Amino acid sequence: MKLSVIVAFLVLGTIWGSNFIFMKWAAEWITPLQVVLLRVIFGFLPIALYAIFTKSLSFSHLKHVGHFFVMSILATSLYYFGFVKGSALLLSSVAGVLSGAIPIISFLAAMIFLREEKAAGNQWLGILIGLAGVILIASPSQDSVDQNTLLGAGYMLLGVVSVGASFVYAKRFLGPLNISGSAVVTYQLALSTIGLLLITDLTGIEDITKDTRALIGLVLGLGLLGTGVAFLLYYYLIKSVGALKASSVTYIPPVVALFIGVFWVNESLDFIDYFASILVFIGMILVNKRKNVKAILK
Protein backbone atom coordinates (compact mmCIF):
# COMPACT_ATOMS: atom_id res chain seq x y z
CA MET A 1 0.00 0.00 0.00
CA LYS A 2 1.37 3.40 -1.00
CA LEU A 3 2.49 5.80 1.72
CA SER A 4 -0.01 8.41 0.51
CA VAL A 5 -2.86 5.91 1.00
CA ILE A 6 -1.70 5.04 4.50
CA VAL A 7 -1.45 8.73 5.39
CA ALA A 8 -4.94 9.34 3.96
CA PHE A 9 -6.33 6.49 6.10
CA LEU A 10 -4.77 7.87 9.27
CA VAL A 11 -5.69 11.50 8.58
CA LEU A 12 -9.29 10.68 7.67
CA GLY A 13 -9.74 8.43 10.70
CA THR A 14 -8.30 11.12 12.97
CA ILE A 15 -10.49 13.84 11.46
CA TRP A 16 -13.67 11.81 11.88
CA GLY A 17 -12.66 10.65 15.36
CA SER A 18 -12.05 14.21 16.57
CA ASN A 19 -15.48 15.40 15.38
CA PHE A 20 -17.20 14.29 18.57
CA ILE A 21 -15.35 16.61 20.92
CA PHE A 22 -15.84 19.49 18.44
CA MET A 23 -19.59 18.80 18.31
CA LYS A 24 -19.75 18.75 22.10
CA TRP A 25 -17.93 22.07 22.43
CA ALA A 26 -20.08 23.78 19.78
CA ALA A 27 -23.35 22.48 21.28
CA GLU A 28 -22.49 24.25 24.54
CA TRP A 29 -23.00 27.60 22.80
CA ILE A 30 -25.53 27.16 20.00
CA THR A 31 -28.35 24.74 19.23
CA PRO A 32 -27.70 21.39 17.52
CA LEU A 33 -29.49 22.52 14.35
CA GLN A 34 -27.29 25.62 14.24
CA VAL A 35 -24.20 23.43 14.62
CA VAL A 36 -25.35 21.23 11.75
CA LEU A 37 -26.14 24.25 9.55
CA LEU A 38 -22.72 25.83 10.03
CA ARG A 39 -20.96 22.49 9.58
CA VAL A 40 -22.76 21.87 6.30
CA ILE A 41 -22.07 25.37 5.00
CA PHE A 42 -18.35 25.27 5.72
CA GLY A 43 -18.09 21.68 4.48
CA PHE A 44 -19.90 22.55 1.26
CA LEU A 45 -17.28 25.10 0.20
CA PRO A 46 -14.27 22.81 -0.47
CA ILE A 47 -16.48 20.07 -1.94
CA ALA A 48 -18.17 22.49 -4.37
CA LEU A 49 -14.84 23.99 -5.41
CA TYR A 50 -13.42 20.52 -6.05
CA ALA A 51 -16.48 19.47 -8.06
CA ILE A 52 -16.26 22.63 -10.16
CA PHE A 53 -12.51 22.21 -10.69
CA THR A 54 -12.95 18.59 -11.82
CA LYS A 55 -15.98 19.52 -13.97
CA SER A 56 -18.12 16.93 -12.19
CA LEU A 57 -21.32 18.99 -12.13
CA SER A 58 -23.89 18.91 -14.93
CA PHE A 59 -27.35 20.36 -15.53
CA SER A 60 -28.38 16.89 -16.72
CA HIS A 61 -28.13 15.73 -13.11
CA LEU A 62 -31.09 17.90 -12.12
CA LYS A 63 -33.54 15.22 -13.19
CA HIS A 64 -32.29 13.16 -10.25
CA VAL A 65 -32.84 15.93 -7.70
CA GLY A 66 -35.29 13.74 -5.77
CA HIS A 67 -32.55 11.24 -4.99
CA PHE A 68 -30.16 14.02 -3.99
CA PHE A 69 -32.82 15.42 -1.67
CA VAL A 70 -33.24 12.06 0.08
CA MET A 71 -29.47 11.81 0.48
CA SER A 72 -29.34 15.36 1.86
CA ILE A 73 -31.58 14.15 4.70
CA LEU A 74 -30.20 10.67 5.33
CA ALA A 75 -26.49 11.27 4.74
CA THR A 76 -26.28 14.86 5.98
CA SER A 77 -28.98 16.68 7.97
CA LEU A 78 -30.49 13.85 10.04
CA TYR A 79 -27.18 12.04 10.39
CA TYR A 80 -25.34 15.13 11.62
CA PHE A 81 -28.21 16.22 13.86
CA GLY A 82 -28.35 12.86 15.63
CA PHE A 83 -24.61 12.92 16.24
CA VAL A 84 -24.59 16.51 17.51
CA LYS A 85 -27.47 15.87 19.94
CA GLY A 86 -25.87 12.63 21.05
CA SER A 87 -22.46 14.23 21.55
CA ALA A 88 -24.05 17.05 23.56
CA LEU A 89 -25.69 14.60 25.97
CA LEU A 90 -22.93 11.98 26.21
CA LEU A 91 -19.23 11.93 26.94
CA SER A 92 -17.47 12.53 23.62
CA SER A 93 -15.61 9.24 24.00
CA VAL A 94 -18.86 7.33 24.48
CA ALA A 95 -20.45 9.06 21.48
CA GLY A 96 -17.43 8.13 19.38
CA VAL A 97 -17.63 4.49 20.39
CA LEU A 98 -21.34 4.37 19.54
CA SER A 99 -20.49 5.62 16.05
CA GLY A 100 -18.73 2.29 15.64
CA ALA A 101 -22.17 0.77 15.15
CA ILE A 102 -22.35 2.33 11.65
CA PRO A 103 -20.93 -0.76 9.85
CA ILE A 104 -23.21 -3.03 11.87
CA ILE A 105 -26.39 -1.07 11.14
CA SER A 106 -25.34 -0.56 7.52
CA PHE A 107 -24.98 -4.29 7.04
CA LEU A 108 -28.36 -4.96 8.66
CA ALA A 109 -29.97 -2.42 6.35
CA ALA A 110 -28.27 -4.01 3.35
CA MET A 111 -29.57 -7.46 4.31
CA ILE A 112 -33.11 -6.12 4.63
CA PHE A 113 -33.29 -3.93 1.54
CA LEU A 114 -30.62 -5.37 -0.78
CA ARG A 115 -31.38 -8.99 -1.52
CA GLU A 116 -27.83 -9.80 -2.59
CA GLU A 117 -26.51 -9.14 0.92
CA LYS A 118 -26.51 -12.33 3.03
CA ALA A 119 -25.01 -12.80 6.50
CA ALA A 120 -22.59 -15.56 7.40
CA GLY A 121 -22.51 -17.06 10.89
CA ASN A 122 -19.63 -14.89 12.08
CA GLN A 123 -21.48 -11.79 10.90
CA TRP A 124 -24.61 -12.66 12.86
CA LEU A 125 -22.34 -13.09 15.87
CA GLY A 126 -20.76 -9.71 15.15
CA ILE A 127 -24.17 -8.06 14.96
CA LEU A 128 -25.23 -9.53 18.31
CA ILE A 129 -21.94 -8.67 20.03
CA GLY A 130 -21.89 -5.14 18.62
CA LEU A 131 -25.48 -4.45 19.63
CA ALA A 132 -24.78 -5.85 23.10
CA GLY A 133 -21.96 -3.32 23.41
CA VAL A 134 -24.27 -0.50 22.31
CA ILE A 135 -26.86 -1.53 24.93
CA LEU A 136 -24.24 -1.71 27.67
CA ILE A 137 -22.69 1.63 26.87
CA ALA A 138 -26.13 3.25 26.74
CA SER A 139 -27.05 2.03 30.21
CA PRO A 140 -28.28 4.98 32.31
CA SER A 141 -27.20 3.30 35.54
CA GLN A 142 -23.50 4.13 35.19
CA ASP A 143 -21.99 6.55 37.70
CA SER A 144 -20.02 8.42 35.04
CA VAL A 145 -23.10 9.70 33.24
CA ASP A 146 -26.37 11.37 34.10
CA GLN A 147 -29.98 10.56 33.27
CA ASN A 148 -29.54 11.83 29.71
CA THR A 149 -27.38 8.85 28.73
CA LEU A 150 -30.20 6.80 27.24
CA LEU A 151 -31.52 9.81 25.32
CA GLY A 152 -28.05 10.64 24.03
CA ALA A 153 -27.52 7.06 22.91
CA GLY A 154 -30.89 7.21 21.16
CA TYR A 155 -29.84 10.27 19.18
CA MET A 156 -26.52 8.62 18.28
CA LEU A 157 -28.37 5.57 17.01
CA LEU A 158 -30.68 7.85 15.02
CA GLY A 159 -27.61 9.21 13.27
CA VAL A 160 -26.16 5.74 12.80
CA VAL A 161 -29.39 4.37 11.30
CA SER A 162 -29.72 7.42 9.05
CA VAL A 163 -26.25 7.17 7.55
CA GLY A 164 -26.55 3.38 7.33
CA ALA A 165 -29.77 3.76 5.35
CA SER A 166 -28.06 6.31 3.11
CA PHE A 167 -25.46 3.73 2.04
CA VAL A 168 -28.20 1.35 0.98
CA TYR A 169 -30.17 4.11 -0.77
CA ALA A 170 -27.07 5.28 -2.64
CA LYS A 171 -26.24 1.72 -3.69
CA ARG A 172 -29.76 1.07 -4.97
CA PHE A 173 -30.71 4.37 -6.59
CA LEU A 174 -27.54 6.42 -7.20
CA GLY A 175 -25.07 3.68 -8.11
CA PRO A 176 -26.69 2.93 -11.49
CA LEU A 177 -26.63 6.63 -12.43
CA ASN A 178 -22.82 6.68 -12.65
CA ILE A 179 -22.55 10.18 -11.18
CA SER A 180 -19.27 11.06 -9.47
CA GLY A 181 -19.21 11.06 -5.68
CA SER A 182 -18.05 14.67 -5.50
CA ALA A 183 -21.06 15.77 -7.58
CA VAL A 184 -23.53 13.77 -5.46
CA VAL A 185 -22.15 15.21 -2.23
CA THR A 186 -22.13 18.74 -3.67
CA TYR A 187 -25.81 18.43 -4.51
CA GLN A 188 -26.74 16.84 -1.20
CA LEU A 189 -24.87 19.47 0.83
CA ALA A 190 -26.44 22.27 -1.21
CA LEU A 191 -29.95 20.87 -0.66
CA SER A 192 -29.17 20.24 3.01
CA THR A 193 -28.08 23.87 3.41
CA ILE A 194 -31.33 25.12 1.88
CA GLY A 195 -33.44 22.81 4.03
CA LEU A 196 -31.60 23.69 7.22
CA LEU A 197 -31.91 27.42 6.53
CA LEU A 198 -35.67 26.95 6.29
CA ILE A 199 -36.07 25.09 9.59
CA THR A 200 -33.28 26.48 11.79
CA ASP A 201 -33.93 29.28 14.26
CA LEU A 202 -30.86 31.50 13.86
CA THR A 203 -31.41 33.34 17.15
CA GLY A 204 -28.18 33.31 19.14
CA ILE A 205 -26.11 31.62 16.45
CA GLU A 206 -23.51 34.36 16.87
CA ASP A 207 -22.82 33.04 20.39
CA ILE A 208 -20.41 30.51 18.88
CA THR A 209 -17.95 33.41 18.47
CA LYS A 210 -17.77 33.81 22.25
CA ASP A 211 -15.59 30.70 22.55
CA THR A 212 -12.58 30.57 20.25
CA ARG A 213 -12.07 26.88 20.86
CA ALA A 214 -15.65 26.03 19.92
CA LEU A 215 -15.58 28.35 16.90
CA ILE A 216 -12.37 26.90 15.47
CA GLY A 217 -13.58 23.37 16.20
CA LEU A 218 -16.82 24.01 14.34
CA VAL A 219 -15.51 25.91 11.32
CA LEU A 220 -12.21 24.08 10.83
CA GLY A 221 -12.73 20.74 12.61
CA LEU A 222 -16.33 19.95 11.68
CA GLY A 223 -16.81 22.02 8.54
CA LEU A 224 -13.72 22.40 6.38
CA LEU A 225 -11.92 19.27 7.61
CA GLY A 226 -14.63 17.04 9.08
CA THR A 227 -16.99 17.41 6.13
CA GLY A 228 -15.23 18.94 3.11
CA VAL A 229 -11.70 17.52 3.29
CA ALA A 230 -12.97 14.25 4.80
CA PHE A 231 -15.19 13.55 1.78
CA LEU A 232 -12.31 14.33 -0.59
CA LEU A 233 -9.98 11.98 1.29
CA TYR A 234 -12.62 9.27 1.26
CA TYR A 235 -13.03 9.61 -2.52
CA TYR A 236 -9.24 9.40 -2.89
CA LEU A 237 -9.19 6.17 -0.89
CA ILE A 238 -12.05 4.67 -2.91
CA LYS A 239 -10.22 5.56 -6.13
CA SER A 240 -6.89 4.23 -4.83
CA VAL A 241 -7.87 0.99 -3.07
CA GLY A 242 -11.56 0.46 -3.82
CA ALA A 243 -14.72 0.97 -1.78
CA LEU A 244 -14.28 -2.22 0.26
CA LYS A 245 -10.83 -1.39 1.63
CA ALA A 246 -11.67 2.31 1.96
CA SER A 247 -14.60 1.44 4.24
CA SER A 248 -12.17 -0.06 6.78
CA VAL A 249 -11.34 3.51 7.81
CA THR A 250 -14.47 3.26 10.01
CA TYR A 251 -12.36 1.28 12.50
CA ILE A 252 -10.29 4.35 13.35
CA PRO A 253 -12.73 7.10 14.50
CA PRO A 254 -14.11 5.26 17.58
CA VAL A 255 -10.55 4.60 18.79
CA VAL A 256 -9.52 8.22 18.19
CA ALA A 257 -12.65 9.55 19.95
CA LEU A 258 -12.03 7.25 22.92
CA PHE A 259 -8.38 8.36 23.13
CA ILE A 260 -9.26 12.07 22.90
CA GLY A 261 -12.00 11.77 25.50
CA VAL A 262 -9.94 9.89 28.04
CA PHE A 263 -6.44 11.32 27.59
CA TRP A 264 -7.04 14.84 26.25
CA VAL A 265 -10.22 16.12 27.93
CA ASN A 266 -9.97 13.77 30.94
CA GLU A 267 -13.37 12.09 30.63
CA SER A 268 -13.84 9.45 33.31
CA LEU A 269 -15.01 6.05 32.07
CA ASP A 270 -16.00 3.00 34.10
CA PHE A 271 -14.91 -0.56 33.47
CA ILE A 272 -18.27 -1.26 31.81
CA ASP A 273 -17.60 1.55 29.30
CA TYR A 274 -14.33 -0.03 28.22
CA PHE A 275 -15.88 -3.49 28.10
CA ALA A 276 -18.78 -2.23 25.98
CA SER A 277 -16.32 -0.45 23.67
CA ILE A 278 -14.44 -3.71 23.13
CA LEU A 279 -17.71 -5.44 22.25
CA VAL A 280 -18.53 -2.76 19.67
CA PHE A 281 -15.06 -3.09 18.13
CA ILE A 282 -15.33 -6.89 17.97
CA GLY A 283 -18.74 -6.54 16.35
CA MET A 284 -17.33 -4.17 13.74
CA ILE A 285 -14.53 -6.59 12.87
CA LEU A 286 -16.79 -9.64 12.57
CA VAL A 287 -19.40 -7.83 10.49
CA ASN A 288 -16.73 -6.58 8.08
CA LYS A 289 -14.98 -9.91 7.82
CA ARG A 290 -16.58 -11.14 4.61
CA LYS A 291 -15.47 -9.60 1.35
CA ASN A 292 -18.81 -8.29 0.09
CA VAL A 293 -20.02 -6.68 3.32
CA LYS A 294 -19.12 -3.15 2.35
CA ALA A 295 -20.16 -3.37 -1.26
CA ILE A 296 -22.98 -1.02 -0.27
CA LEU A 297 -20.45 1.79 -0.17
CA LYS A 298 -19.61 1.50 -3.86
N, C-alpha and C positions, 0 to 999 in steps of 0.2 A: 504494500500500500504506500502511495506517495506521501512524502512528508506534508505536502499542502493539504491532503485529504485528512491526515491525522490531526493537523492543526485545526482544520475546519470542524472536525468532530468535537474536539476539546473546547474550542471557542463557543460553538453553538450550544453545547451542553451546559457550559458555564453561564452563558447569557440567559438561557431559559431557566436554569436553576436559581439564578439571582433575582428573577422576576418577583418571587413571592415576598421577599423583604421590601422591595420597592413598592409593591402593591399595598402592603401593610402600612408603610410610612405615608403614602399618598392618601390612603383612606382615613387617616387621622385628621386630615385638613379639609377634604372635600368629599362629596358623596361618591359612592361606587360608580354611578352612571357618569358622573363628571370625569372620574378617573379613566373609565373606558373610552369616553369621547376623546379626551386629550391623547390617550395612547394611540387610538386609531388614526387621529389626524397626523400626529408626528411620525407614525409608522407608515402612513400612506405616502409621504413625500419621497423617501428614497426608492420605494417600490415603483411609484409612478414614473420617476425619472429614469429608472432602469428600463422599464417597459417601453418608454418613449425612445430611449437611446438604442434599444435592440429592435425597435420597430415591431413590437409584439401586438400592439393594439390595432383594431380594425373596426370600422363601422359595421361590417358584416356580422360582428359578434353581438350586435344589439338584439338580434332576434332570439337570443338565448338569455335575455335579461332576467327572465323568471328564475332560471337556475342560479344565476349570480345572486339574485335577491335571497334565495333560500340559503345559499352559502354564506351570505353576509350575516345572516342570523345565526346559523349553526356553528360556523367556523370562526366567527368574529364576535358579534355583539353579545349573544347569550353565553358563549364560551368564556369570554373575558369577564362578563358581569359575574358569573358564578364564581370564578376564581378570585376576583377582587373582594366580593362579599365573604367568601370563605377565608381568604387571607386576613381580612379585617377581624374576623371572629376567632380565628385559631392562631396558635403559634405558627410563625412562618415555616419552621421546619416540618411541622405536622402537615400543613397545607401542601408543602412540596412533596412529602411522601405520598399523600393521597393522590397527587397528580400521576403517580406511578400506576394508577389503575387505568390510565388511558389505553394502553395496549390490550388490557383484559376486556374492557368494555367494548373496544373497537372490534375485537375478535368475536365477542358475543353478538354484536350487531351484524357483523358479516355473516355469521352462521344463520341468523334469523332471516335476513333480507337478501343475501346473496347465496343462492343455492349451491354454488360451487365450493363454498367454504364448509369443510367438515372438520370436526374436532377428533384428534387422537386421544388415547387414554391419558397420556401425560399432560395434554392441554386441559382436559376436564379437571385433572388434579390441580393444575396451575390456577384455573379459574376459582376453584373452591378455596385454595390456600390464599390467593390474593384477596378474595372477598372477605375471608376470615380476618385477614390483617386490617382491611378497611373497617370492619365492624369493631375490632378491638381498639383501633386508634381513635374511633369516633365515640368511644364510651364516655358518657358524661360523668362517670364516677371517679375519674382520675383527679388526684390532688393538684396536678399542675395546670388544670384548666378550669374554667368556670362553667356555668350552666349553658353557655352559648355553644359549647363544643358540638353537640349533636346538630344544631342549626348550621353551624359553620361547615361541618362535614357534609350536610345536605346540599349546601350551595356548591361545595367543591365537586360533589358527585353530579350536580346539575351541569356544571361546566364540562366534566369528564364525559358524560353521556352526550352532550351537545357536540363536542368535537369528535367523539367516536362516531356519531351518526353522520357527521359531515364527511368522514372518510368514505363511508358506504355510499352516501349520496353522490359524492364526486366520482367514485368508481363506476356507479351505475349510469349516471346521467351526463357527466362532463367528460369522462374518459373517451367515449366514442367521438366526441366533437373535435378532438385533436387540437385543442387550444392550449397555448403555452401556459405554464403555471404562473409566470409573472403577470400575464394578462388577466387570468382568472382572479388572482389576488388583488390586482389593481381595481378591477370592477367590484369585487366584494367589499373592499375597504372603502371605495367611493360610496357605494350604496349604504354601507354601515354608517358612514359619517353623516349622510343625509338623514337616515332614520334616527340616529342618536340625537341629532340637532332638533328633530321634531319632538322628541319625547323627554329630553333632558332639561330639567330646571337649572338654569345657569346661575342662579342666585348664590353668591359666595364662592364661585369658582376661582376668583382671584386670590382666595385665601391660601392657595397652594404656594404663592410667592412668599409667604411669611416664613417658610422653612426651606432653606437652601438645599438641605439634604433631600427632602421630599421632592422638591422641584426638579433637581438634577436627576434623581432616581426615576421620576415620571417621564420627563422629556427625553433624556438620554438612555436610561436603563430600560424602560418599558416601551417607549415610542421608537426612537431612531434605531436602537440596538435590538431590543426585545421583540419588535415587530418587523421593522423594515429590514435591517441587516440580517436578522435571523432567518427570514424567508429566503433571502438571497443566498445565504450559506446553505440552507436546506436544498435549494434548487441545484446548487453547485455539487452537493454530495450525491443527489439523485443522478445528475448527469455523469458524475465521475465513477460511482460504484453501483448505481442502480437503486431503485426504491426500497428493495428488501434490506440491503445493508445500511442504507441511509436511515431507515427507521430505527435501527439499533441505538441511535443517539438518544432515544427516550430513556435509556438506562441511566444516563448521566444526571439530568436535572434533579431527580429526587435526592441523589447522593449529595449534590452541590448544595441544595436547599437545606438538607439536614446539617451539613458541615457549617454553613453560614449561620444557621439558627443557634447551634450549640456553641461554636467556637468564636464567632464574631460578635453576635448580639447577646450571648450568654443566656439563651433560653434553657430553662430547666426541664428535662424530660425524665420520666420515670422508666423503670425497667420494662413495663408493659408497652411503652411507646417504641422502644428499641426492638422489642420482640415483634410487635406488629409491623414495624418497618421491614424487618427481615422477611416476614411472611409476604408482604407486598412485593419485595424484590424477587423472592423465589417464584411467586406467581407470574411475574413479568417474564422471567427467564423460561419457565416451562411453557407458557403460552406462545412465546416467540420461537420455540425450539424447532418447529417444523418449517420447511422452506417456504410454503405458500401462505403463511399466516399473514404477512404484511403486504400481500399483493394488493390489498385494498388501498394502499397508499399510492399506487401507480397512477 
